[in-house]
């Protein structure tokens, strides 16, 4: 984490270490099976590593392009910049770039490979719906993601899943290109690598989703503690979550590319098979945590 006054989160650190260890262990197992099968692990590692590096390096550019967002100057958005200036001064952290996306979906997200390259983006929909205190709570939540370098954490965490997906596709394409191989051993090996790759991908997917949910809870907690106003963040959550349910599906799909980094999930709960697959914790859990923080701070 970069030097800032955001409260350190030992729980987040523990979850990060545990998740990354689990993903690393899965990758080791997968790599061992892969090498045993005779393929060059270096080739897949190079491809997957290159893809993830590009995703991490250009994360801010890709996210803004996906949302068709534009960066704004203090002259263009004085109130928004004033809120971010105040929070960055409180947190003792570099000020990120500020962007606005012209969509009625009420949301916000932060991205960027480092705090110096970070950008915080809000939608016109959320600007219309929230008052100053609520918007400050949302921005504090997003700046917590920047301070904790969550983009880098989630990129690294997804490494094993990407490798597993690549292996699965390589074996599928390899099997198809070889035609109908009558060698029974080759068929067995093909089945083994497929099952292992799929199993590793599923487990790594669930682990990264669990880390993402805790990451959101941590950003809620540290953001609320920085502003000292958890009730405003809770109010923003309720407004945003309630209004998202009424947004047309076509507009919601416009935010799918940045949903994992958004303040609230872009898709409503009816699309979720289980909380295990969610990038964000349930609204009730987030509100419960904020209520506990309010009680600790002596708020009603």
Secondary structure, DSSP 8 states (H G I E B T S, - for coil): --SSSS---HHHHHHHHHHHHHHHHHHHHHHHHHHHTT--HHHHHHHHHHHHHHHHHTHHHHHHHHHT-EE--TTTSHHHHHHHHHHHHHHT----EEEEE--SS--EEEE-SSGGG-EEEEEHHHHHH--HHHHHHHHHHHHHHHHTTHHHHHHHHTHHHHHHHHHHHHHHHHHHHT-S---HHHHHHHHHHHHHHHHHHHHHHHHHHHHHHHHHHHHHHHHHHHHT-HHHHHHHHHHHHHHHTTS-HHHHHTTGGGGGGBSS-SS-GGG-S-GGG-SS--HHHHHHHHHHHHHHTT--
